[in-house]
Amino acid sequence: MRSFRVEFDEFFEDGIISEIEIGLGPCGELRYPSYPAKHGWEYPGIGEFQCYDQYLMKSLKRAAELRGHSFWGTGPDNAGSYNSRPHETGFFRDGGDYDSYYGRFFLNWYSRVLIDHGDRILALANLAFEGSCTATKLSGIHWWYKTASHAAELTAGFYNPSNRDGYAPIAAMLKKHETALNFTCVELRTLDQHEGFPEALADPEGLVWQVLNAAWDVSIPVASENALPCYDREGYNKILENAKPRNDPDGRHLSAFTYLRLSPVLMERLNLMEFERFVKRMHGEAVSDLQLRAE
């Protein structure tokens, strides 16, 4: 990081580089690599815990010993595999071990290791990029959000079952370093997910609301991006709705939005017209449907 700062010093000094996004994990996101496609994972699999290397196993054993229950120093043996469903496992099913004394201990340790990792990296980043704004990215794991355990979030390191807020501790860590949050999937509609994969019990709208408000509650900037290609008005309208929520008493809004991405499909006439309409509305311009058709 320091080498990057030195190499591009003139761009920082001239304000051309105004913010640095710090990668904290797979795809630059703060999470464990719990659902790698290269290992056979397919949506909407719950993923697998990533704590079985010698270093994390040593950390887990030490934490269990400090807790006074050394027999807790192993990972769950009933959490399924990459493509399991929650109800197929003893750990994630309703009333499963995720909410047992051992389960709560393990998940608290697992998520804390991830947050501590982010804390250390961002501390170094603030030293390397002193005086510059920093940001980091959080993944939008919305599948199984409507179940009690939120299994896919748990394996990724987000201790966010239905009876616990797993994103507030992450937001607090980002606030400590005055680091902005970049979140994804703001274009996804829960109804569309139910139509495409009803068995996934996904709720991207609920997840977006929870994560954005966790960040806004500690007063850190929030940016976002779309998770999947988006060319239709319904998707754009959902982005606009999340960018500046209606009736928010504090007037909170996204600080930035990254559109993914420029492609030949986007450049098709009707898609480009919809995109132009979206950009104008993001900038607060009133655009009627009649004007759009007349262009």
C-alpha positions as CSV (number, residue, x, y, z in Angstrom):
1,M,0.0,0.0,0.0
2,R,2.8,2.4,0.9
3,S,4.5,1.7,-2.5
4,F,1.3,2.5,-4.3
5,R,0.9,5.8,-2.4
6,V,4.5,6.8,-3.2
7,E,4.3,5.8,-6.9
8,F,1.1,7.8,-7.5
9,D,2.0,10.7,-5.2
10,E,1.2,13.4,-7.8
11,F,-2.3,12.0,-8.5
12,F,-3.0,12.1,-4.7
13,E,-1.6,15.6,-4.4
14,D,-3.6,16.9,-7.4
15,G,-6.8,15.4,-6.1
16,I,-7.2,13.0,-9.1
17,I,-7.2,10.1,-6.7
18,S,-9.8,11.1,-4.1
19,E,-10.5,7.8,-2.5
20,I,-8.9,4.4,-2.1
21,E,-10.9,1.2,-1.8
22,I,-9.1,-1.3,0.4
23,G,-9.6,-5.0,-0.5
24,L,-10.1,-7.2,2.5
25,G,-10.9,-10.6,1.0
26,P,-12.2,-12.4,-2.0
27,C,-13.3,-10.0,-4.8
28,G,-12.0,-7.2,-2.6
29,E,-14.8,-7.9,-0.1
30,L,-14.7,-8.3,3.6
31,R,-15.7,-12.0,3.9
32,Y,-14.4,-15.5,4.0
33,P,-14.1,-17.4,0.6
34,S,-17.0,-19.6,1.7
35,Y,-18.7,-20.1,-1.7
36,P,-16.0,-20.5,-4.4
37,A,-17.4,-21.6,-7.8
38,K,-14.0,-23.2,-8.6
39,H,-14.7,-25.8,-5.9
40,G,-18.1,-26.6,-7.2
41,W,-20.3,-24.1,-5.3
42,E,-23.6,-23.2,-7.1
43,Y,-26.2,-20.7,-6.0
44,P,-28.0,-21.0,-3.6
45,G,-25.6,-23.3,-1.7
46,I,-24.9,-22.3,1.9
47,G,-21.1,-22.5,1.5
48,E,-18.7,-23.9,4.0
49,F,-16.8,-22.5,7.0
50,Q,-13.2,-21.6,6.2
51,C,-11.5,-22.3,9.5
52,Y,-9.6,-25.5,9.0
53,D,-6.1,-24.4,8.3
54,Q,-3.5,-24.8,11.1
55,Y,-3.5,-21.2,12.1
56,L,-7.2,-20.7,12.5
57,M,-7.6,-24.1,14.2
58,K,-4.9,-23.0,16.7
59,S,-6.8,-19.8,17.3
60,L,-10.0,-21.6,17.8
61,K,-8.5,-24.0,20.3
62,R,-6.9,-21.2,22.2
63,A,-10.3,-19.3,22.4
64,A,-12.0,-22.5,23.6
65,E,-9.4,-23.0,26.3
66,L,-9.8,-19.4,27.5
67,R,-13.6,-20.0,27.6
68,G,-13.0,-23.0,29.8
69,H,-14.4,-25.5,27.3
70,S,-11.4,-27.0,25.4
71,F,-13.7,-29.5,23.7
72,W,-15.2,-26.6,21.7
73,G,-11.9,-26.1,19.9
74,T,-13.0,-27.7,16.7
75,G,-15.2,-26.6,13.8
76,P,-18.8,-27.8,13.4
77,D,-19.0,-31.4,12.0
78,N,-22.7,-31.1,10.9
79,A,-22.7,-27.9,8.8
80,G,-23.1,-29.7,5.4
81,S,-21.1,-28.8,2.3
82,Y,-20.9,-26.0,-0.3
83,N,-24.2,-26.8,-1.9
84,S,-26.2,-28.0,1.1
85,R,-29.5,-26.3,2.1
86,P,-29.9,-25.2,5.7
87,H,-32.7,-27.7,6.5
88,E,-30.4,-30.5,5.4
89,T,-27.9,-29.8,8.2
90,G,-27.9,-30.3,11.9
91,F,-26.1,-27.0,12.4
92,F,-28.2,-24.6,10.3
93,R,-31.7,-26.1,10.4
94,D,-34.4,-24.3,12.5
95,G,-33.5,-25.0,16.1
96,G,-30.1,-26.3,15.0
97,D,-26.7,-26.1,16.7
98,Y,-25.9,-22.6,15.4
99,D,-28.0,-21.3,18.3
100,S,-26.6,-23.7,20.9
101,Y,-24.0,-22.6,23.5
102,Y,-21.2,-24.1,21.3
103,G,-22.7,-22.6,18.2
104,R,-22.9,-19.1,19.6
105,F,-19.3,-19.4,20.9
106,F,-18.0,-20.7,17.5
107,L,-19.9,-18.1,15.4
108,N,-18.8,-15.3,17.6
109,W,-15.2,-16.4,17.3
110,Y,-15.4,-16.9,13.5
111,S,-17.0,-13.5,12.9
112,R,-14.6,-11.7,15.3
113,V,-11.6,-13.1,13.4
114,L,-12.9,-11.6,10.2
115,I,-13.6,-8.2,11.8
116,D,-10.2,-8.2,13.5
117,H,-8.6,-8.9,10.1
118,G,-10.4,-5.9,8.6
119,D,-9.4,-3.8,11.6
120,R,-5.7,-4.5,11.2
121,I,-5.6,-4.0,7.4
122,L,-7.5,-0.7,7.6
123,A,-5.2,0.6,10.4
124,L,-2.3,0.0,8.0
125,A,-4.2,1.5,5.1
126,N,-4.8,4.7,7.1
127,L,-1.1,5.0,7.8
128,A,-0.2,4.4,4.1
129,F,-2.9,6.7,2.8
130,E,-2.9,9.3,5.5
131,G,-5.1,12.3,4.5
132,S,-7.0,10.3,1.9
133,C,-10.5,8.9,2.1
134,T,-10.7,5.1,2.3
135,A,-13.5,2.7,1.6
136,T,-14.0,-1.0,1.7
137,K,-16.5,-3.4,0.1
138,L,-19.0,-5.8,1.8
139,S,-20.7,-8.6,-0.1
140,G,-24.4,-8.9,-0.4
141,I,-25.2,-12.4,0.6
142,H,-29.0,-12.3,0.4
143,W,-29.9,-16.0,-0.1
144,W,-31.3,-17.8,2.9
145,Y,-31.9,-14.4,4.5
146,K,-35.6,-15.4,5.2
147,T,-34.5,-18.4,7.3
148,A,-33.7,-18.3,11.0
149,S,-30.0,-19.1,10.7
150,H,-29.0,-17.0,7.6
151,A,-26.6,-19.9,6.8
152,A,-24.9,-18.4,3.8
153,E,-24.1,-15.3,5.8
154,L,-22.7,-17.3,8.7
155,T,-20.3,-19.3,6.6
156,A,-19.1,-16.0,5.0
157,G,-18.3,-14.6,8.4
158,F,-21.4,-12.4,9.0
159,Y,-22.9,-13.5,12.4
160,N,-26.3,-12.3,11.4
161,P,-29.0,-14.9,12.3
162,S,-32.6,-13.6,12.7
163,N,-32.0,-12.9,16.4
164,R,-28.8,-10.9,16.1
165,D,-27.5,-7.9,14.1
166,G,-24.3,-9.0,12.5
167,Y,-23.6,-5.9,10.6
168,A,-23.5,-3.3,13.4
169,P,-20.1,-4.6,14.7
170,I,-18.7,-4.3,11.1
171,A,-20.0,-0.8,10.8
172,A,-18.5,0.1,14.2
173,M,-15.1,-1.2,13.0
174,L,-15.4,0.9,9.8
175,K,-16.3,3.9,11.8
176,K,-13.2,3.5,14.0
177,H,-11.1,4.1,10.8
178,E,-13.5,6.5,9.2
179,T,-13.8,4.1,6.3
180,A,-16.7,4.3,3.9
181,L,-18.8,1.2,3.1
182,N,-19.4,0.0,-0.4
183,F,-22.3,-2.4,-0.6
184,T,-23.8,-4.3,-3.5
185,C,-27.1,-5.7,-4.8
186,V,-29.0,-2.5,-4.5
187,E,-30.8,-3.2,-7.8
188,L,-32.2,-6.6,-6.8
189,R,-35.9,-7.0,-5.9
190,T,-37.0,-9.7,-3.5
191,L,-40.0,-10.6,-5.6
192,D,-37.7,-11.3,-8.6
193,Q,-35.6,-13.6,-6.5
194,H,-38.6,-15.5,-5.3
195,E,-39.7,-16.0,-8.9
196,G,-36.3,-17.2,-10.1
197,F,-35.2,-19.3,-7.1
198,P,-38.1,-19.6,-4.6
199,E,-36.2,-22.3,-2.7
200,A,-33.4,-19.9,-1.8
201,L,-35.6,-17.8,0.5
202,A,-33.6,-14.7,-0.5
203,D,-34.4,-11.2,0.6
204,P,-32.0,-8.7,-1.0
205,E,-34.2,-5.7,-0.1
206,G,-34.2,-6.7,3.6
207,L,-30.5,-7.2,3.5
208,V,-29.8,-3.9,1.8
209,W,-32.0,-2.0,4.3
210,Q,-30.2,-3.7,7.2
211,V,-26.7,-3.0,6.0
212,L,-27.2,0.5,4.8
213,N,-28.9,1.5,8.0
214,A,-26.1,-0.1,10.1
215,A,-23.6,2.1,8.3
216,W,-25.8,5.3,8.4
217,D,-26.4,4.8,12.1
218,V,-22.7,5.3,12.8
219,S,-22.5,8.1,10.3
220,I,-20.1,6.7,7.7
221,P,-20.5,7.3,4.0
222,V,-22.2,4.5,2.0
223,A,-21.6,3.8,-1.7
224,S,-23.0,1.0,-3.7
225,E,-23.1,-0.9,-7.0
226,N,-25.3,-3.3,-8.8
227,A,-24.6,-7.0,-8.3
228,L,-25.9,-8.2,-11.7
229,P,-26.2,-6.6,-15.2
230,C,-29.0,-4.1,-15.1
231,Y,-30.8,-2.6,-18.1
232,D,-34.4,-2.4,-17.1
233,R,-36.4,0.3,-15.5
234,E,-37.5,-1.7,-12.5
235,G,-33.9,-2.4,-11.6
236,Y,-33.0,1.3,-12.1
237,N,-35.9,2.4,-10.0
238,K,-34.9,0.1,-7.1
239,I,-31.4,1.6,-7.2
240,L,-32.9,5.1,-7.1
241,E,-35.1,4.1,-4.2
242,N,-32.1,2.8,-2.2
243,A,-29.9,5.8,-3.2
244,K,-32.2,8.2,-1.4
245,P,-34.8,6.4,0.7
246,R,-38.2,8.2,0.7
247,N,-39.4,9.6,4.0
248,D,-36.0,9.2,5.7
249,P,-36.2,11.8,8.5
250,D,-32.5,12.3,8.4
251,G,-32.2,12.7,4.6
252,R,-29.6,9.9,4.4
253,H,-28.5,8.8,0.9
254,L,-25.7,7.0,-1.0
255,S,-22.5,9.0,-1.4
256,A,-21.7,7.3,-4.7
257,F,-22.9,4.6,-7.1
258,T,-20.8,2.5,-9.4
259,Y,-22.6,1.1,-12.4
260,L,-21.5,-2.4,-13.6
261,R,-20.8,-2.2,-16.4
262,L,-20.1,-0.8,-19.9
263,S,-20.9,-3.6,-22.5
264,P,-22.2,-4.0,-26.0
265,V,-25.6,-4.8,-24.5
266,L,-25.8,-1.5,-22.7
267,M,-25.0,0.3,-25.9
268,E,-28.1,-1.1,-27.6
269,R,-30.5,1.8,-28.4
270,L,-33.3,1.1,-25.9
271,N,-30.9,0.0,-23.2
272,L,-28.9,3.2,-23.6
273,M,-32.0,5.3,-23.5
274,E,-33.1,3.7,-20.2
275,F,-29.6,4.2,-18.8
276,E,-29.6,7.8,-19.8
277,R,-32.9,8.3,-18.0
278,F,-31.5,6.6,-14.9
279,V,-28.4,8.8,-14.9
280,K,-30.5,12.0,-15.2
281,R,-32.8,10.8,-12.3
282,M,-29.7,10.0,-10.2
283,H,-28.7,13.6,-10.6
284,G,-32.2,14.8,-9.6
285,E,-33.5,15.7,-13.0
286,A,-37.2,15.2,-13.7
287,V,-37.6,12.9,-16.7
288,S,-41.0,12.0,-18.0
289,D,-41.7,8.8,-20.0
290,L,-43.1,10.9,-22.8
291,Q,-39.8,12.8,-23.1
292,L,-37.9,9.5,-23.2
293,R,-40.0,8.1,-26.1
294,A,-39.8,11.3,-28.1
295,E,-36.0,11.3,-28.1
